[in-house]
Amino acid sequence: MRRTLSIILAVLLIVVASPAIAQMIVGTAGGGTIIRVNSGGNQYVDGSSNTWSADYGYTGGNISTTTDAISGTTDDTLYQSERWINGTLSYQFTVPNGSYTVNLLFAEIYSGNASVGARVFDIQIEGSTVLSNLDIYSEVGYEAALLKSFSVTVSDGQINIDLLQNVENPKISAIEIIQN
């Protein structure tokens, strides 16, 4: 109870001191950090009542959206927007050192890349390649949800996510970071 009250007071202090920082604080689970970001999109509450913040933490890039239905999910909104870039797309989040699960959400929503090999990119987290040659379309097809999960250890107070271009532009629909 005392710990919960301390957390609530700390969050209230941050809200009063800096609304911009407060927008980035999404939640905690059992005292652990949780960050949820709707890349290229607005704040969203999913079907499990989880709040996803509007896009932040990125360096550069462009936004694309669709209103088309996304198969393989009941939370279409998370997959209907994207941040993409010609080159390397980077996100950085400040977190306490520790172990995390990083969930990256994707859907191929650009019809010009609706074929095998049209968009291929690598994913690095904390400077290590965790997935090479991701081709969203070859895994799930067009306008379909794809989730990739990775376990990472943070020792510098930052989670760094880089999507590196191989063919066409790397992109992402949403990011979820959960402290283990």
C-alpha positions in Angstrom: 0.0 0.0 0.0 2.8 2.4 0.9 4.7 1.6 -2.3 1.5 2.1 -4.4 0.9 5.5 -2.7 4.5 6.5 -3.3 4.2 5.6 -7.0 1.0 7.6 -7.3 2.5 10.6 -5.7 5.6 10.4 -8.0 3.4 10.2 -11.1 1.3 13.2 -9.9 4.5 15.2 -9.3 5.6 14.4 -12.9 2.2 15.3 -14.3 2.3 18.7 -12.6 6.0 19.3 -13.4 6.0 18.1 -17.0 2.9 17.0 -18.9 5.1 16.0 -21.8 6.9 13.4 -19.6 3.6 12.3 -18.1 2.3 11.4 -21.6 5.2 9.0 -22.1 4.6 7.1 -18.8 2.3 4.3 -19.8 2.2 2.1 -16.7 3.8 -0.4 -14.4 3.0 -4.0 -13.7 4.0 -5.3 -10.3 6.4 -2.4 -10.0 8.0 -3.1 -13.5 8.1 -0.7 -16.4 5.7 -1.0 -19.3 5.9 1.1 -22.4 3.4 0.9 -25.2 3.7 3.0 -28.3 1.3 3.2 -31.3 3.9 4.0 -33.9 2.7 6.6 -36.4 -0.6 6.8 -34.5 -2.5 8.4 -31.7 -3.1 7.3 -28.1 -5.2 4.1 -28.1 -6.8 1.8 -25.5 -6.8 -1.8 -26.7 -9.3 -4.5 -26.1 -7.6 -5.5 -22.9 -7.8 -2.0 -21.5 -4.1 -1.3 -22.1 -3.2 2.3 -23.0 -0.8 2.8 -25.9 0.7 6.2 -26.1 0.9 8.3 -29.3 4.1 7.8 -31.2 7.3 9.0 -29.5 10.9 8.0 -29.0 11.7 7.8 -32.7 14.4 9.5 -34.7 13.1 10.7 -38.1 10.8 8.9 -40.4 7.4 9.3 -42.0 3.9 8.2 -41.1 1.4 6.2 -43.2 -2.1 5.0 -42.2 -5.0 2.9 -43.5 -8.6 2.4 -42.5 -8.6 -1.1 -43.9 -9.3 -4.1 -41.6 -6.2 -6.0 -40.4 -6.5 -9.8 -40.2 -5.2 -11.7 -37.2 -6.1 -9.2 -34.5 -9.0 -7.6 -32.8 -6.9 -4.4 -32.2 -6.8 -3.2 -35.9 -5.9 0.4 -34.8 -2.4 -0.7 -33.6 -1.6 -2.1 -37.1 -3.3 0.6 -39.2 -0.6 3.2 -38.7 3.2 2.9 -39.2 6.4 4.9 -39.0 8.8 4.2 -41.9 12.0 5.6 -43.2 14.4 5.3 -46.2 17.5 4.2 -44.2 17.6 3.2 -40.5 14.5 3.8 -38.3 15.4 4.2 -34.6 13.5 4.3 -31.3 15.0 5.0 -27.9 13.3 4.6 -24.5 14.6 5.4 -21.0 14.1 2.5 -18.7 15.7 1.1 -15.5 18.4 -1.4 -16.1 17.1 -5.0 -16.1 15.5 -7.7 -18.3 12.7 -6.9 -20.7 10.5 -8.4 -23.3 10.2 -6.2 -26.4 7.2 -6.9 -28.6 7.3 -5.4 -32.0 4.0 -5.2 -34.0 3.9 -5.1 -37.8 1.5 -5.2 -40.7 2.2 -4.6 -44.4 -0.3 -1.8 -45.2 1.4 -0.4 -48.3 0.0 -2.1 -51.4 3.3 -1.4 -53.3 5.0 -3.9 -51.0 2.4 -6.6 -51.2 4.7 -9.2 -52.6 7.4 -11.5 -51.2 10.8 -9.7 -51.1 9.4 -6.2 -51.6 10.2 -5.0 -48.1 13.0 -6.7 -46.2 14.9 -5.3 -43.1 16.9 -6.3 -40.1 16.1 -5.6 -36.4 18.7 -4.6 -33.8 17.9 -4.2 -30.2 20.6 -2.9 -27.8 23.1 -3.0 -30.7 22.6 -6.7 -31.4 20.8 -8.1 -34.4 17.8 -10.0 -33.1 16.2 -10.7 -36.5 17.7 -10.7 -40.0 15.8 -10.2 -43.3 12.3 -9.7 -41.9 9.8 -9.8 -44.7 6.3 -9.1 -43.3 4.4 -10.0 -46.4 6.2 -13.4 -46.7 5.2 -14.3 -43.1 1.6 -13.1 -42.9 0.6 -11.5 -46.2 -1.0 -8.1 -46.8 -2.9 -6.2 -44.1 -2.3 -9.0 -41.5 -0.9 -8.7 -38.0 2.6 -9.9 -37.2 4.1 -9.9 -33.7 7.8 -10.5 -33.0 9.0 -10.9 -29.4 12.6 -10.6 -28.1 14.2 -10.8 -24.6 16.8 -8.2 -23.9 18.9 -7.0 -21.0 19.5 -3.3 -20.5 22.6 -2.1 -18.7 22.8 1.6 -19.9 19.3 2.9 -18.9 18.1 2.9 -22.5 16.4 0.5 -24.9 17.6 1.1 -28.4 15.6 -0.4 -31.3 16.9 0.0 -34.9 15.3 -1.2 -38.0 17.8 -1.4 -40.8 17.0 -1.2 -44.5 17.8 -4.1 -46.8 15.1 -3.8 -49.5 12.7 -0.8 -49.5 11.9 1.1 -46.2 11.9 -0.5 -42.7 8.6 0.2 -40.8 6.9 -0.6 -37.6 3.3 -0.4 -36.3 3.6 -0.5 -32.5 6.1 -1.3 -29.7 5.5 -2.8 -26.3 8.3 -3.1 -23.7 7.6 -5.0 -20.5 10.1 -5.3 -17.7 10.5 -8.9 -16.5 
